[in-house]
Amino acid sequence: MIYSKKIYLGILIFIILLISPFLASLGKANVPPVPSLDTPVINAMAVKQCVEPTEYMKDYHMQLLYKWRDEYVREGNMIYVNSRGQKYTISLEKTCLKCHSNEEQFCQKCHTYAGVKLYCWECHQK
């Protein structure tokens, strides 16, 4: 009981240090980024649409890329038929990056915001 004041003070300092990151960001809005669609290919499109609808691509683009990888590498399928019945070449570079050539303003913005490592370029060189 001699050290009880020191123990309580230590616990209080520990709790303050533990919650300080939350206190520092209190009241600050964390606005999600808006990826830039300003590329020559996208600007030239009469109808701006991706391989799949925008909402699907926002939520499931990595699952689609994994599916493409499996179909291309493991099954030898080089054509993807989307939900609208349109055919696309299964290729990150020739299909995705053809339109989204601004990797820093498109891919990297959202991945940085979400805290997700963008590792596509370890295998796919521009």
N, C-alpha and C positions, 0 to 999 in steps of 0.2 A: 504494500500500500504506500510505501515511501515514494515510489516512482509513478504513481497513478496519474499525476498531472502531466508528466512527460509522456506517458503512454497515450493518454487522450490527445495530447498535442500532436504526437506522431501519427496517430490514426487520422486526425483532422487534416493534417498536411498531406497524407497519403490520399485521402478522399478528394481533396482539392486538386491534387496533381492528376488523379484519375479522371476527373470530370472536366478538367480545364480545356481539352480540345472541343468538347461540346459547348462549353460556355463561350469560347472564342468565336464559334460559328453561329451562335444564337442570334436570330434575327436577320441573318444573311441568306438571301435566296440563292439556291444552287440551280441556276437556269440551265436546262439542257441545251447543248449546241444545236445549231441549225447547219447541217452539212451544205457546202456550196455545190450547186448543180450547174455552175457557170463554167462549162467546157465547150469547146467548139462543136463536138459531136452532139451533145445534148441540145445546145442552142440551135443547131441545124434541123433537129427533129420536128416534124409537123405535130406529131402526137408523142408527148414525152411519157414513155412507159418503160419500166424495167422488165427483166426476165419474168418476174412475178409482180403482183400488185405491191405498192409501196408499203402498206402496213405489214404484209407478209415478210417483205425483205427486211424491214426494221427489226422484226422479232426473230426471224428464222434464217437469216443469211448464212450463218455459220453451219447450220444443219444442212442447208442446200449445198454449200461448198463441200461438206463431208460426203454428202450423197453423190455429188459429182465426182469426187475423188474415187470413191468406191466403184462407181459405174465405169469410170474411165480406166483406172488402173487395174481393177480386179476383174471386170467383166468385158472390157474392151469397147464399151459403148461410148461413142463420141458425140452423140446427139441427145439433147435434152428437150422433151416436149413439155411445155408449161401448162398451166391450168386453163389457158385460153386456146390450147391446141397449136401454138406456134412452136417452131423448131429453132433451137439455138445450139451453137457449138459449145461443148463442155470445155471451157477454157477460162481460167482466171484472167490471163493476159489478153486474149483475143476477144472475149465477150465482156467481162466486167470492166476491165481497165481500158477497153476501147472507148467507153462512154465516160467512166469515172477516172480520167487521166490525172486528176488533181488529188493525189493520195493524201497529201498533207491537209488539204481543206475538206476532204470528204471522209476518208477512212479514219485517219489519225485523230481528227477532232472528237468523234464519238468514242473511240477506243480509249483515248486519254481521259475523257469525262467519266467513263464507266470503270476505269482502272484495269482495262484488259490489255494484255500484251499483244501487239500486232506482229505476228511471227510469219506472215505469208512470204515475206521477202527473203527468208532464210533459204527457201527452195526456188521461189519464183523471182528471178532477177528481171528488172525492167530493162 
